[in-house]
């Protein structure tokens, strides 16, 4: 069933008027009065809803039954080194489908991509549109969010139970299953840009007491692929009954 996110709390059985999604509902999906859709609100609650009528510029719906959340019990965020446009957009889309909560586009020492401050708000709007559409397509209960661009040193590392750094060249590293041998409530994944993590990045991360450098196996993955690998393993462990 088609779902849409709205930026306010839903009160069951009270009419909701949709303006932003009018064109998609009326002219793309071609729903009519009596059609059922799912509405998800700002608190991550989703409701089976029915379209009651259309105006010239909006759709009116009534939310009824509260649906079971599709979100994981664990919060996973990603600090993704800035990479080329099409690769970053792919990473945002696939990471959203696989359950990421927040993505920090991150400036690292080997980041080739430079985004002018004047263009950041436009980029951020596009990135969040991609995340919103991917959240709807994958039947998420909550929208993934792309946050403003951060420098690596400004990432709020202390907010996480564990930090998993994808890095092959460190002398001592663990495998991902070893690092995730016990359950956590919040995880931050750190993934370098096309050129990988630089010495200054490694120094910043080594100062974090909860950081673990992990191997992703015998093959070297592209930056935009690493997040899908990590999120898939976490999903298997936390959503398929290992914990």
C-alpha positions as CSV (number, residue, x, y, z in Angstrom):
1,X,0.0,0.0,0.0
2,X,1.3,3.5,-0.9
3,X,2.6,5.5,2.1
4,X,3.3,9.2,2.6
5,X,5.1,11.0,5.4
6,X,3.7,14.2,6.9
7,X,5.6,16.6,9.2
8,X,3.1,16.7,12.1
9,X,1.5,14.3,14.6
10,X,-1.5,12.4,13.4
11,X,-4.6,12.3,15.6
12,X,-6.7,9.2,14.7
13,X,-10.0,9.8,13.1
14,X,-9.3,13.5,12.5
15,X,-9.2,14.7,8.9
16,X,-5.7,15.2,7.4
17,X,-5.3,17.5,4.4
18,X,-2.4,16.6,2.0
19,X,-1.2,19.4,-0.3
20,X,2.4,18.3,-1.1
21,X,1.3,14.9,-2.2
22,X,-1.7,16.0,-4.2
23,X,-0.3,15.6,-7.7
24,X,1.2,12.2,-6.9
25,X,-2.0,10.8,-5.4
26,X,-4.4,12.3,-7.9
27,X,-2.5,12.2,-11.2
28,X,0.3,9.6,-10.8
29,X,-1.1,6.9,-8.7
30,X,-4.7,8.0,-9.7
31,X,-6.3,7.2,-6.4
32,X,-9.9,8.1,-5.9
33,X,-12.3,8.7,-3.0
34,X,-12.4,5.6,-0.8
35,X,-8.9,4.5,-1.7
36,X,-6.6,3.4,1.2
37,X,-3.2,4.8,1.8
38,X,-0.8,4.8,4.7
39,X,0.1,8.0,6.5
40,X,3.2,8.2,8.7
41,X,3.6,11.1,11.1
42,X,6.5,13.0,12.7
43,X,6.6,10.6,15.7
44,X,7.1,7.5,13.5
45,X,3.5,6.3,13.8
46,X,1.8,5.0,10.7
47,X,-2.0,4.7,10.1
48,X,-4.1,2.9,7.6
49,X,-6.0,5.8,6.1
50,X,-8.9,6.4,3.7
51,X,-9.2,9.2,1.1
52,X,-12.5,11.0,1.8
53,X,-12.4,13.7,-0.9
54,X,-10.4,16.0,-3.2
55,X,-10.2,19.7,-3.5
56,X,-8.6,21.6,-6.4
57,X,-5.2,21.4,-4.7
58,X,-5.4,18.9,-1.8
59,X,-6.5,15.5,-0.7
60,X,-8.4,14.9,2.5
61,X,-7.9,11.6,4.4
62,X,-9.0,10.1,7.7
63,X,-6.4,8.0,9.6
64,X,-7.9,5.0,11.3
65,X,-5.9,1.9,12.5
66,X,-2.4,2.3,13.9
67,X,0.0,0.0,12.2
68,X,2.9,-2.0,13.6
69,X,6.2,-0.1,13.3
70,X,8.7,-1.4,10.7
71,X,11.7,0.2,12.3
72,X,14.6,-1.7,13.9
73,X,15.1,-1.8,17.6
74,X,18.6,-0.3,17.1
75,X,19.5,3.2,15.9
76,X,22.2,3.2,13.2
77,X,23.7,6.4,11.8
78,X,26.4,6.8,9.2
79,X,29.3,9.3,8.9
80,X,29.9,9.1,5.2
81,X,32.9,10.8,3.7
82,X,31.9,13.1,0.9
83,X,31.9,11.3,-2.5
84,X,30.8,12.1,-6.0
85,X,27.2,13.2,-6.5
86,X,25.8,10.1,-8.1
87,X,27.6,7.8,-5.6
88,X,26.4,9.7,-2.6
89,X,22.9,9.7,-3.8
90,X,23.0,6.0,-4.4
91,X,24.4,5.5,-0.9
92,X,21.6,7.6,0.6
93,X,18.9,5.7,-1.2
94,X,20.2,2.2,-0.4
95,X,21.2,3.0,3.2
96,X,17.7,4.4,3.8
97,X,16.1,1.2,2.4
98,X,18.3,-0.8,4.8
99,X,17.3,1.1,7.9
100,X,19.7,4.0,8.6
101,X,18.3,6.7,10.8
102,X,20.7,9.6,10.1
103,X,23.4,10.3,7.6
104,X,26.2,12.8,8.2
105,X,27.9,13.8,4.9
106,X,31.4,14.2,6.3
107,X,34.4,16.2,5.3
108,X,37.5,14.0,5.6
109,X,41.1,14.6,4.7
110,X,40.9,12.7,1.4
111,X,37.5,14.0,0.4
112,X,37.9,15.2,-3.2
113,X,34.4,16.6,-3.5
114,X,34.0,20.2,-2.3
115,X,30.6,21.7,-1.8
116,X,30.3,25.5,-1.7
117,X,28.5,26.8,1.4
118,X,26.0,28.7,-0.9
119,X,24.9,25.4,-2.5
120,X,24.7,23.3,0.7
121,X,21.1,24.0,1.4
122,X,20.1,23.0,-2.1
123,X,22.1,19.8,-1.9
124,X,20.7,19.0,1.5
125,X,17.1,19.5,0.2
126,X,17.8,17.1,-2.6
127,X,19.5,14.5,-0.4
128,X,16.5,14.5,2.0
129,X,14.1,14.2,-0.9
130,X,15.9,11.0,-1.9
131,X,15.8,9.8,1.7
132,X,12.1,10.5,2.0
133,X,11.2,8.7,-1.3
134,X,13.3,5.7,-0.3
135,X,11.7,5.6,3.1
136,X,8.2,5.6,1.5
137,X,9.3,3.0,-1.1
138,X,10.8,0.6,1.5
139,X,7.8,1.0,3.9
140,X,9.7,2.6,6.7
141,X,7.8,4.0,9.6
142,X,10.2,6.9,10.0
143,X,12.0,9.0,7.4
144,X,15.7,8.7,7.3
145,X,17.3,12.1,7.6
146,X,20.4,13.6,5.9
147,X,22.0,16.1,8.3
148,X,24.1,19.2,7.3
149,X,27.7,18.6,6.2
150,X,30.0,18.0,9.2
151,X,33.7,18.0,9.7
152,X,34.8,14.6,11.1
153,X,36.0,16.1,14.3
154,X,32.5,17.6,14.9
155,X,30.6,14.3,14.7
156,X,28.9,13.6,18.1
157,X,30.8,10.4,18.8
158,X,29.8,10.3,22.5
159,X,26.1,9.8,21.5
160,X,26.8,6.2,20.4
161,X,27.3,2.9,22.2
162,X,29.8,1.8,19.6
163,X,31.5,3.3,16.6
164,X,32.4,0.9,13.7
165,X,35.1,2.2,11.4
166,X,35.5,0.4,8.1
167,X,39.3,0.3,7.6
168,X,41.6,-2.4,6.3
169,X,45.0,-1.0,6.9
170,X,45.1,-0.7,10.7
171,X,47.4,-3.1,12.4
172,X,44.8,-4.6,14.7
173,X,41.3,-4.8,13.6
174,X,38.3,-7.0,14.4
175,X,35.8,-8.7,12.1
176,X,32.3,-7.2,12.1
177,X,30.8,-10.3,13.9
178,X,33.4,-10.0,16.6
179,X,32.5,-6.3,17.1
180,X,28.8,-7.0,17.2
181,X,29.1,-10.0,19.5
182,X,26.9,-8.2,22.0
183,X,23.8,-6.1,21.4
184,X,23.9,-2.3,21.3
185,X,21.2,0.4,21.2
186,X,23.0,2.9,19.0
187,X,25.7,2.4,16.4
188,X,27.7,4.9,14.3
189,X,29.3,3.6,11.1
190,X,32.2,5.6,9.7
191,X,33.0,5.2,6.0
192,X,35.8,7.0,4.2
193,X,35.5,8.8,0.8
194,X,36.9,7.4,-2.5
195,X,40.5,7.8,-1.3
196,X,39.8,6.2,2.0
197,X,40.5,7.4,5.5
198,X,43.6,9.6,5.9
199,X,46.1,9.6,8.9
200,X,44.4,12.6,10.4
201,X,41.0,10.9,10.2
202,X,42.4,7.8,11.9
203,X,44.0,9.9,14.7
204,X,40.6,11.5,15.4
205,X,38.8,8.1,15.5
206,X,41.5,6.4,17.6
207,X,40.8,9.0,20.3
208,X,37.2,7.7,20.6
209,X,37.2,5.0,23.3
210,X,34.2,3.3,21.8
211,X,35.6,3.1,18.3
212,X,36.4,-0.3,16.7
213,X,38.2,-0.7,13.4
214,X,36.7,-3.5,11.4
215,X,37.5,-5.6,8.3
216,X,34.8,-6.0,5.7
217,X,36.3,-9.2,4.4
218,X,38.9,-10.0,1.7
219,X,37.6,-7.7,-0.9
220,X,37.9,-3.9,-1.1
221,X,34.5,-2.2,-1.4
222,X,33.6,1.1,-3.0
223,X,32.7,3.8,-0.5
224,X,29.1,3.8,-1.5
225,X,28.9,0.0,-1.2
226,X,30.4,-0.3,2.3
227,X,27.3,1.1,4.0
228,X,25.0,-1.5,2.3
229,X,27.3,-4.3,3.5
230,X,27.4,-3.0,7.1
231,X,23.7,-2.3,7.3
232,X,22.9,-5.7,5.9
233,X,25.0,-7.5,8.5
234,X,23.4,-5.4,11.3
235,X,19.9,-6.0,10.0
236,X,20.6,-9.8,9.9
237,X,21.9,-9.8,13.5
238,X,19.3,-7.4,15.0
239,X,16.2,-8.0,13.0
240,X,16.4,-11.7,12.1
241,X,16.6,-12.9,15.7
242,X,20.3,-13.2,16.6
243,X,19.7,-10.8,19.5
